[in-house]
Amino acid sequence: MAESMECVRCGGIVAPDGMCWDCGAAQPAFRAHVEITAGDDAAGVSDRGRRREVNADAVALATGEGWTVAVVCDGVSLSPRPERAARVAAETGAAVLVGRLGEGCVPELALQEAAVRAGRAVSALAASREAAPACTFVAAAAGPEGVWCGWVGDSRAYWLPDEGPGRALSEDDTGEHDALTAWLGADAGPVDPRVCGYRPIVPGRLLLCTDGLWRYLPDAAGLRAALGHGRPDTLADARTLVGRALDEGGQDNVTAAVIRVMPSLPGT
Protein backbone atom coordinates (compact mmCIF):
# COMPACT_ATOMS: atom_id res chain seq x y z
CA MET A 1 0.00 0.00 0.00
CA ALA A 2 1.37 3.42 -0.94
CA GLU A 3 2.02 5.86 1.86
CA SER A 4 -0.59 8.60 2.01
CA MET A 5 0.38 12.26 1.75
CA GLU A 6 -0.92 15.19 3.74
CA CYS A 7 -1.78 18.41 1.94
CA VAL A 8 0.79 21.13 2.51
CA ARG A 9 -1.97 23.74 2.70
CA CYS A 10 -4.76 22.22 4.81
CA GLY A 11 -3.45 18.85 6.04
CA GLY A 12 -6.10 17.00 4.05
CA ILE A 13 -5.73 13.83 2.00
CA VAL A 14 -3.88 14.00 -1.31
CA ALA A 15 -5.41 12.20 -4.28
CA PRO A 16 -3.39 10.06 -6.72
CA ASP A 17 -3.16 12.99 -9.14
CA GLY A 18 -1.33 15.13 -6.57
CA MET A 19 -4.31 17.36 -5.73
CA CYS A 20 -5.83 17.68 -2.25
CA TRP A 21 -9.28 16.09 -1.95
CA ASP A 22 -10.32 18.74 0.59
CA CYS A 23 -9.03 22.10 -0.66
CA GLY A 24 -7.90 21.25 -4.20
CA ALA A 25 -4.35 22.53 -3.73
CA ALA A 26 -1.59 21.10 -5.93
CA GLN A 27 1.24 19.55 -3.95
CA PRO A 28 4.70 21.01 -4.69
CA ALA A 29 6.58 17.71 -4.32
CA PHE A 30 4.21 15.74 -6.56
CA ARG A 31 6.00 14.86 -9.81
CA ALA A 32 8.83 17.24 -8.91
CA HIS A 33 11.15 14.99 -10.92
CA VAL A 34 9.90 12.27 -13.28
CA GLU A 35 11.87 9.79 -15.39
CA ILE A 36 10.25 7.27 -17.75
CA THR A 37 11.46 4.88 -20.45
CA ALA A 38 9.90 2.82 -23.23
CA GLY A 39 12.22 -0.02 -24.17
CA ASP A 40 15.83 0.81 -24.91
CA ASP A 41 15.20 3.55 -27.46
CA ALA A 42 12.99 6.14 -25.73
CA ALA A 43 13.14 8.05 -22.48
CA GLY A 44 11.67 11.16 -20.93
CA VAL A 45 12.69 13.36 -18.02
CA SER A 46 10.59 16.15 -16.49
CA ASP A 47 11.61 18.44 -13.64
CA ARG A 48 9.82 21.15 -11.67
CA GLY A 49 12.78 23.49 -12.08
CA ARG A 50 14.33 25.93 -9.59
CA ARG A 51 11.56 28.52 -9.39
CA ARG A 52 8.19 26.80 -9.89
CA GLU A 53 6.12 25.36 -7.05
CA VAL A 54 4.41 22.72 -9.21
CA ASN A 55 5.56 20.76 -12.25
CA ALA A 56 2.94 21.56 -14.90
CA ASP A 57 4.82 19.72 -17.66
CA ALA A 58 4.01 16.14 -18.65
CA VAL A 59 5.57 13.44 -20.83
CA ALA A 60 4.22 10.13 -22.10
CA LEU A 61 5.86 7.36 -24.12
CA ALA A 62 4.49 4.25 -25.83
CA THR A 63 5.58 1.56 -28.28
CA GLY A 64 3.76 -0.84 -30.56
CA GLU A 65 3.71 -2.38 -34.06
CA GLY A 66 7.16 -1.05 -34.94
CA TRP A 67 6.41 2.50 -33.76
CA THR A 68 7.74 4.50 -30.84
CA VAL A 69 5.68 7.53 -29.84
CA ALA A 70 6.20 10.40 -27.42
CA VAL A 71 4.04 13.28 -26.27
CA VAL A 72 5.21 16.32 -24.30
CA CYS A 73 2.82 18.94 -22.92
CA ASP A 74 3.31 22.18 -21.00
CA GLY A 75 0.47 23.45 -18.81
CA VAL A 76 -0.39 27.10 -19.43
CA SER A 77 0.54 28.75 -16.13
CA LEU A 78 -2.23 31.36 -16.18
CA SER A 79 -4.93 28.73 -16.51
CA PRO A 80 -6.41 26.75 -13.58
CA ARG A 81 -4.94 23.29 -12.92
CA PRO A 82 -2.42 23.41 -15.77
CA GLU A 83 -0.67 20.29 -14.45
CA ARG A 84 -3.87 18.27 -14.93
CA ALA A 85 -4.31 19.58 -18.45
CA ALA A 86 -0.76 18.57 -19.40
CA ARG A 87 -1.03 15.07 -17.94
CA VAL A 88 -4.42 14.36 -19.49
CA ALA A 89 -3.26 15.62 -22.89
CA ALA A 90 0.00 13.66 -22.84
CA GLU A 91 -1.56 10.39 -21.74
CA THR A 92 -4.52 10.69 -24.11
CA GLY A 93 -2.37 11.70 -27.05
CA ALA A 94 0.10 8.83 -26.60
CA ALA A 95 -2.66 6.23 -26.24
CA VAL A 96 -4.51 7.45 -29.35
CA LEU A 97 -1.34 7.75 -31.40
CA VAL A 98 0.05 4.28 -30.72
CA GLY A 99 -3.41 2.75 -31.10
CA ARG A 100 -4.14 4.35 -34.46
CA LEU A 101 -0.67 3.57 -35.81
CA GLY A 102 -1.15 -0.03 -34.75
CA GLU A 103 -4.34 -0.10 -36.80
CA GLY A 104 -2.42 0.97 -39.90
CA CYS A 105 -3.37 4.65 -39.89
CA VAL A 106 -0.85 6.87 -41.67
CA PRO A 107 1.18 8.91 -39.16
CA GLU A 108 -0.06 12.31 -40.39
CA LEU A 109 -3.68 11.40 -39.68
CA ALA A 110 -2.81 9.59 -36.45
CA LEU A 111 -1.07 12.71 -35.15
CA GLN A 112 -4.00 14.92 -36.07
CA GLU A 113 -6.44 12.61 -34.32
CA ALA A 114 -4.21 12.37 -31.25
CA ALA A 115 -4.13 16.16 -30.90
CA VAL A 116 -7.88 16.53 -31.43
CA ARG A 117 -8.76 13.87 -28.89
CA ALA A 118 -6.22 15.23 -26.40
CA GLY A 119 -7.88 18.63 -26.85
CA ARG A 120 -11.29 17.15 -26.10
CA ALA A 121 -9.95 15.50 -22.95
CA VAL A 122 -8.48 18.79 -21.73
CA SER A 123 -11.69 20.67 -22.56
CA ALA A 124 -13.64 18.19 -20.44
CA LEU A 125 -11.70 19.39 -17.37
CA ALA A 126 -13.13 22.91 -17.63
CA ALA A 127 -15.75 24.15 -15.18
CA SER A 128 -16.49 26.92 -17.73
CA ARG A 129 -14.76 28.76 -20.56
CA GLU A 130 -13.54 31.24 -17.95
CA ALA A 131 -12.10 28.42 -15.80
CA ALA A 132 -10.51 26.26 -18.47
CA PRO A 133 -7.27 24.31 -17.90
CA ALA A 134 -4.96 24.60 -20.88
CA CYS A 135 -1.68 23.24 -22.23
CA THR A 136 0.56 23.04 -25.27
CA PHE A 137 1.03 19.77 -27.15
CA VAL A 138 3.78 18.20 -29.23
CA ALA A 139 3.73 14.56 -30.28
CA ALA A 140 5.98 12.41 -32.42
CA ALA A 141 6.02 8.99 -34.02
CA ALA A 142 9.24 7.28 -35.06
CA GLY A 143 9.43 4.20 -37.28
CA PRO A 144 11.91 2.63 -39.68
CA GLU A 145 10.73 4.81 -42.58
CA GLY A 146 10.99 8.15 -40.82
CA VAL A 147 9.77 10.47 -38.10
CA TRP A 148 6.63 12.58 -37.90
CA CYS A 149 5.55 15.20 -35.40
CA GLY A 150 2.46 17.27 -34.74
CA TRP A 151 2.05 20.23 -32.42
CA VAL A 152 -0.20 22.90 -30.98
CA GLY A 153 1.57 25.73 -29.14
CA ASP A 154 5.26 26.30 -28.47
CA SER A 155 6.56 22.97 -27.23
CA ARG A 156 9.06 21.85 -29.85
CA ALA A 157 10.40 18.91 -31.87
CA TYR A 158 13.98 18.63 -33.15
CA TRP A 159 15.89 16.18 -35.29
CA LEU A 160 19.45 15.71 -33.97
CA PRO A 161 21.46 13.42 -36.29
CA ASP A 162 24.63 11.62 -35.24
CA GLU A 163 26.31 13.20 -38.27
CA GLY A 164 25.50 16.45 -40.02
CA PRO A 165 23.43 19.46 -38.99
CA GLY A 166 20.23 19.08 -37.01
CA ARG A 167 16.98 20.92 -37.57
CA ALA A 168 13.83 22.07 -35.84
CA LEU A 169 10.80 20.10 -37.02
CA SER A 170 8.15 22.33 -35.46
CA GLU A 171 7.32 26.04 -35.62
CA ASP A 172 5.95 27.85 -32.59
CA ASP A 173 2.30 28.92 -32.57
CA THR A 174 3.05 32.34 -31.13
CA GLY A 175 2.36 35.97 -31.96
CA GLU A 176 3.42 39.34 -30.60
CA HIS A 177 5.62 39.16 -27.49
CA ASP A 178 5.75 35.35 -27.94
CA ALA A 179 2.14 35.02 -26.77
CA LEU A 180 0.54 31.68 -27.62
CA THR A 181 -1.85 31.73 -30.55
CA ALA A 182 -2.87 28.05 -30.24
CA TRP A 183 -3.26 25.65 -27.32
CA LEU A 184 -5.48 22.86 -26.00
CA GLY A 185 -8.41 23.78 -23.75
CA ALA A 186 -12.08 24.69 -23.68
CA ASP A 187 -11.23 28.31 -24.49
CA ALA A 188 -8.95 27.47 -27.42
CA GLY A 189 -11.38 26.93 -30.27
CA PRO A 190 -11.08 24.05 -32.78
CA VAL A 191 -7.87 22.03 -32.54
CA ASP A 192 -5.91 22.28 -35.80
CA PRO A 193 -2.44 20.78 -35.30
CA ARG A 194 0.35 21.30 -37.76
CA VAL A 195 2.19 18.14 -38.85
CA CYS A 196 5.68 17.62 -40.25
CA GLY A 197 7.36 14.49 -41.60
CA TYR A 198 11.06 13.82 -42.08
CA ARG A 199 12.94 10.81 -43.46
CA PRO A 200 16.46 10.73 -42.01
CA ILE A 201 19.28 8.95 -43.82
CA VAL A 202 21.57 8.63 -40.80
CA PRO A 203 20.90 7.56 -37.19
CA GLY A 204 20.04 10.22 -34.69
CA ARG A 205 17.79 11.42 -31.92
CA LEU A 206 14.27 12.80 -32.10
CA LEU A 207 13.78 15.32 -29.30
CA LEU A 208 10.54 16.76 -27.93
CA CYS A 209 10.81 19.48 -25.29
CA THR A 210 9.05 22.30 -23.50
CA ASP A 211 10.17 25.92 -23.43
CA GLY A 212 11.87 25.28 -20.09
CA LEU A 213 14.62 23.68 -22.19
CA TRP A 214 14.58 25.48 -25.52
CA ARG A 215 14.73 28.96 -23.99
CA TYR A 216 18.24 28.00 -22.87
CA LEU A 217 19.13 25.91 -25.94
CA PRO A 218 16.95 27.21 -28.78
CA ASP A 219 18.68 25.69 -31.81
CA ALA A 220 19.62 22.22 -32.95
CA ALA A 221 23.35 22.96 -32.96
CA GLY A 222 23.33 23.92 -29.28
CA LEU A 223 21.29 20.86 -28.36
CA ARG A 224 23.67 18.55 -30.21
CA ALA A 225 26.66 20.18 -28.56
CA ALA A 226 25.10 19.68 -25.12
CA LEU A 227 24.64 15.97 -25.83
CA GLY A 228 28.15 15.44 -27.14
CA HIS A 229 29.12 12.42 -29.26
CA GLY A 230 29.16 9.62 -26.72
CA ARG A 231 27.44 6.28 -26.96
CA PRO A 232 23.69 6.79 -27.48
CA ASP A 233 21.66 6.42 -24.29
CA THR A 234 18.22 8.04 -24.40
CA LEU A 235 17.74 8.31 -20.64
CA ALA A 236 21.21 9.79 -20.18
CA ASP A 237 20.51 12.18 -23.05
CA ALA A 238 17.22 13.38 -21.52
CA ARG A 239 18.89 13.77 -18.12
CA THR A 240 21.74 15.75 -19.70
CA LEU A 241 19.41 18.20 -21.43
CA VAL A 242 17.20 18.74 -18.38
CA GLY A 243 20.29 19.10 -16.22
CA ARG A 244 21.66 21.74 -18.58
CA ALA A 245 18.48 23.80 -18.20
CA LEU A 246 18.63 23.47 -14.43
CA ASP A 247 22.28 24.50 -14.40
CA GLU A 248 21.39 27.59 -16.46
CA GLY A 249 18.85 28.66 -13.85
CA GLY A 250 15.85 26.38 -14.27
CA GLN A 251 13.39 29.27 -14.31
CA ASP A 252 10.55 27.09 -15.59
CA ASN A 253 9.43 23.47 -15.59
CA VAL A 254 11.63 21.57 -18.02
CA THR A 255 10.90 18.39 -19.96
CA ALA A 256 12.77 16.42 -22.62
CA ALA A 257 11.76 13.23 -24.41
CA VAL A 258 14.34 11.49 -26.60
CA ILE A 259 13.75 8.71 -29.14
CA ARG A 260 16.66 6.92 -30.76
CA VAL A 261 16.06 6.54 -34.50
CA MET A 262 17.81 4.03 -36.77
CA PRO A 263 16.60 4.51 -40.37
CA SER A 264 16.20 1.52 -42.63
CA LEU A 265 19.00 0.88 -45.08
CA PRO A 266 18.11 1.11 -48.78
CA GLY A 267 16.72 -2.18 -50.04
CA THR A 268 15.84 -3.53 -46.58
KESE-571982 format. One record per residue: x, y, z of N, C-alpha, C, O in turn. Coordinates in steps of 0.1 Angstrom, whole numbers, plus 5000, padded with zeros to 4 digits. Example, Ala and Ser with C-alpha at 12.3 -4.5 7.8 and 13.67 -1.06 7.14 Angstrom:
% KESE-571982
513249435078512349555078513249675078514249675085512849785071513749895071512950005079513450115080
END
This chain:
% KESE-571982
500849885000500050005000500950125000501850135008500650224991501450344991501150435003500050435008502250505007502050595019501250715015501550775004500250755023499450865020500250995023501150995031499851105016500451235018499451325024498251315022499951415032499151525037499351655029500451685025498251725027498251845019499151945027498951965039499952015019500852115025500052245029500552325037498852265024498052375027497152355039497052435048496352245038495252225048495452105056494652075066496452015053496551895060495651785056495651675062494851805045493951705041494651595033495851585033493851505027494351385020494651425005493851494999495751375001496151404987495751294978495951174981495151324967494651224957495751174949496851234949495551064941496651014933497151104922498251084917496451204919496851304909497651414915498051514908497951414928498751514934497951634939498551744942496651634938495751744943495051704956494751584958494851804965494251774977492751744975492051824968492151644981490751614980489951724987488851754983490451784998489751875006489752025001488652084999490952074998491052214993491452234979491352344973491852124972492152134958493552184955493852194943494352204965495752254963496652154956496652034960497452204946498452114941499652104951499952194957500251984951501251964960502651984954502951924944503452064960504752104953505651984950506351984940505751884959506651774957506151674947506851584942504851674943504251574934504851594920504751704914505451494915506051494902507151594901507351654890507851624912508851724911509951684901510551774895510251554901511151504891510651364886510451274894510551354873509951234867510851184856511451254848511151044857511950984846511150864841510750774849510950844828510350734823511050684810511850754804510850554807511550494796510450404788509450364794510750384776509950284768510950204760511450244749511250084765512250004758513650064760513850144769514550034750515850084751516050214743517150274744515050254735515250354725514450484728514450574720513750494740513050614743513050644758512850554766513150774761513150814775512750954776512851034767512150984788511751124791512051164805511951074814512451284807512751344820512051474821512051554812511351494832510651614835510951664849511051584859511251794851511651844864510951974866510652054857510552004879509852124883510652244881510052354879511952234881512852354879513152414892512752364903513852534892514352594904513452704910513552734921512452744902511652854906510152824907509352894914509652714901508252684901507852594913508652514918506652624918506152544930505652404925505652304933505052394913504452274908504952244894505252344886505152114891505652084877504352064869503651974870504152164860502952164851503352104837502552124828504552044836504851974823504451834825504251784836504351764813504051614814504651554801504851614791505051424803505651344792505051204792504851154803504751154780504251014779504950954767505251014757505250824769505950744759505150614757504450564766505150554745504550434742505150364730505750434721505150234729505650164717504550054712503750014720504650024700503849924694503849914679503950014673503849784674503749764659504849834652504649894641506049834657507249904651507350044653508250114647506450114660506450254662506850284677506550214686507550394678507750454692507150594691507450674682506350624701505750754702506050824715506250764725506050964714506251044726505351164725505051214714504851214736504051334737504651414749504851364760504851544747505251634757504251754757503951814747503851784769502851894771503351994782503951944792502952114780503352224790502052294794501452364786501752284807500552344812500652504811501752554815499652564807499652714806499552774820498452744826500552844825500552874839499452974843499052964855498853054834497853144838496453074838495453134842496352944834495152874835495052794848496052774854493752764852493652684864494052534862493852484851494652474871495152334871495852294858495552204851496852374855497652344842498352214843498552144832498752164855499352034856498451924852498851824846497151934855496151834851495951834836495951724829495851954830495751964816496851894808496651814799498151914813499251864806499251714807499551644797498951654819499051514821497951444812498151344806496751494813495651444805495951444790495751344783496451554785496751564771497851464767497751404757498951454775500051374772499651224772499951154762498951184782498451044783497451004772497550904766496551094769495551074759496151074745495950984737497051164742497651174729498551054726498450994715499351004736500150884734499350764731499650684723498250744739497350624738496750624724496650524717496150744720495550744706496550724695496250654686497750784697498750774686499250634684499250584673499550564695500150434693498950334688499250244681497750364693496650284689496350294674496150194667496250414669495950434655497050394646496750344635498250414650499350364642499350214641499650154631499050144652498850004652497749944644497849834639496850034641495749994632496050024617495249994608497250074615497650104601497350244596497550264584496950334605496650464601498050534597499050514604497950624587499150694583499550794594498650844601500850814597501250894608500651034608500351094619500551104597499951234596498551244602498251324610497751144598496351144603496351104618495551154626497151004622497250964636497651074645497051094656498551164640498951274649497851374650497651434660497151404639496051494639494951444649494451524657494651314648493651264657494051264671493251294680495351234674495851244688495751384694495351394705496051484686495951624691494451654693494151724704493551624684492151654686491551594698490851654706491851464700491251394711491951434724491251434735493251474724493851524736493151664739492951684751492851744729492151864732490851844738490451924747490051744733488751724739488851684754488051724762489851594757490051554770490451674780489951674791491251764775491551884783490351974784490052024795489551984774488352074774487352014785486652094791487351884786486451824796486751854810485951834819487951904813488351944826487752074830487752114842487252154821486952294824485552304831484652234828485552384841484352424848483452514840482252514840484152604832483552694823484652744813485852714816484252824803485252884794486152974802487353004798485753034813486553124821487353054831488253114837487152924833487952844842488352724835488052604839489152744824489552634815491052594816491852674812491352474821492752434821493252434807492452404797494552454805495052464791496552414791497252414801496952374779498352324778498752334763497952344754500052324761500652304747500752154745500452074754501052124732501051984729502051964717502052034707502951864719503851824708503951674709504251614719503751604698503751464697504651414685504751484676505251294687506051244676505851094675505651024685506051044663506050904660507350874652507650934642508050774656509250734649509150584645508850504653509450564632509450424627510650404618511450504615510850294612511950264603511950354591513050374585510850404586510750484574510950634577511050714567510850674589511050824592510450864605510050774613510350994607509851054619508751154615508951224605507751164623506651264621506351334634506451264645505951454634505651524646504451614643504251654632503651644653502551734653502451814665502851764676502051944664502152024676501052134676500452164665500752184688499852294690500552374701500652324713500952494698501652574709503052594706503552594695503852604717505352634715506252524722507452554724505752414725506652304728507152254714506452244704508452204714509152194701509552044699509651964708509852024686510451894681511751924673511752024665512751854676514051864669514551734663514351624670515151734652515951624647517451654649517951754645518051554657519551574660520251454655520351354662520851464643521551344637522851324644523451414649523351194643524651164648525751234639526851274644525451254626526351324617525551424609524451404605526151544608525551654600524751744608524551714620524251854602523451954610522051904614521451824606521651944626520251914630519352014625519652104618518052004629517052094624515852094634515551994640515152204635513852214642512852154632512852184620511952074638510852014630509552084632508652074624509452164642508252234645508452384644509552434645507352464644507352604644506352654654505252614655506852744663505952794674504752854669504752934660503652824676502352894674502353014684501753004695503053124680503053234689502953364680503153364668502553474687502453604680503253704687504453684691502753824688503453934694503853904708503053854716505153944712505653924725505653774729505553734741505753684719505753544721504553484727504553374733503453554726502153504732501653394724501753394712501153284731500553174724499353214715498553294719499353154703498253174694497353044693496353054687497852934698497152814698497552724710498752724714496552654715496752574727495652474728494652484720495652384737494552294740493752334752494452374762492452334751491652384762490252424758490052454746489352434767487952474763487852614757486952644750488852694760488852834755489652854743489952964739490152744737491152754726490452744712491152774702489252714711488652694697489052564691489652474698488652534679488952414672490452374672491352464670490752254675492152204675492652184660491952094653493652244656494152234642495652214642496352314640496152094646497652084647498352094634497752054623499552144634500452134622501252004623501651964634501551944612502251814611503451824602503351894591504551764606505751764597506251624597506351554607506751584585507451454584508851474579509151564572509751374583511151384579511651244578511451164587512451214568512951084565514551094566515151124557515051064578516551074580517250964572516750864570518450994569519350894562520450854571521250764567520650914582521650864592520950854606519850914608521550774615520950764628520950894635521750984632520150904645520051024653519051024664518550914668518751134670517851144681516651234677516951344671515451194680514351284679514051334693513851264702514051474694513851534707512551614707512251694698511751594718510551684721510851754734511451694743510551884735510851954747509952064749509252114740509852114762509152234765510052354765511252344763509452474766510252594766511152614778512052694777510952534788511952534799513252484795514252514802513352414784514652374778515052464767516152514766514152484757514652554745514952704747515552764739514452764758514752904760516252914764516853024763516852804769518252804771519052754759520152794757518552654752519152594741518152594729517552494726518052714722516952724712517252664698516352654691518452624695518752574682519352434682519852394693519252364671519652224670521152214673521652114679521952304668523352304670523752304685524652224690523152394693523352394707522952274714523652224724521852214710521352094716522251974714522651894723522751964701523751854698525051874706525551774710525451994707526752024714526551984729527451924735525352004735525151974749525151824751525551774761524751744741524651604742526051534739526351424744526851604732528151544729528051434719527051424712529151354718529151244707529451114714530051024708529051094726529250964733528250864728527450884719528350744734527450634730526050664733525750714744525150644723523750684725523050614737523250494739522450694745521750644757520550744759520850854764519350714756518250804756517950864770517750984771518050784780517750834794518950934798518651034803520150894795521250984798521151114790521451224795520751104778520551224770519451314775519751434777518351254779517251344785517751404798517451524801518451324806518951384819519951494816519951594823520751474806521751584803521151714799521551814804520151704790519451824786518651894797518752014798517951814805517251874816518251934826518052044831519351864829520351914838520952044833521252134841521152054820521752174814520752294817521252404821519452274815518552384818518552424833518452544836518652324841518652354856519952424859519952514868521052384853522352454856522352604851522952684857521552624841521452764835520452854843520352964840519852794853518852874861517552804864516952824875517152714855515852644857514752734861513952704870514452834853513452934857512052874855511052924861511952774847510552714844510652564846511752504847509452494845509452354844510252314831510252394822510952204831511652164820511452014817511551934826511251984804510951844800511651814787511551894778512251694786512851644774512451504772512551424781512051464760511851324756512651294744512751374734513451184744514351154734514051014729513850924736513951004715513750874709515050854700515350934692515650734701516750694692516150644679515250554679516650694668516150654655517250594647518250654645516950474641517850404632517150384619516350294618517350464609516650454596516950324589518050274591516050274581516250154574517250184563517350294557518050084560519050094549518350074536517349994535518750134525518150114512518049964508519049894510516949924504516749784500516349694510516149574508516249744523515849654534514449664537513849594546
END
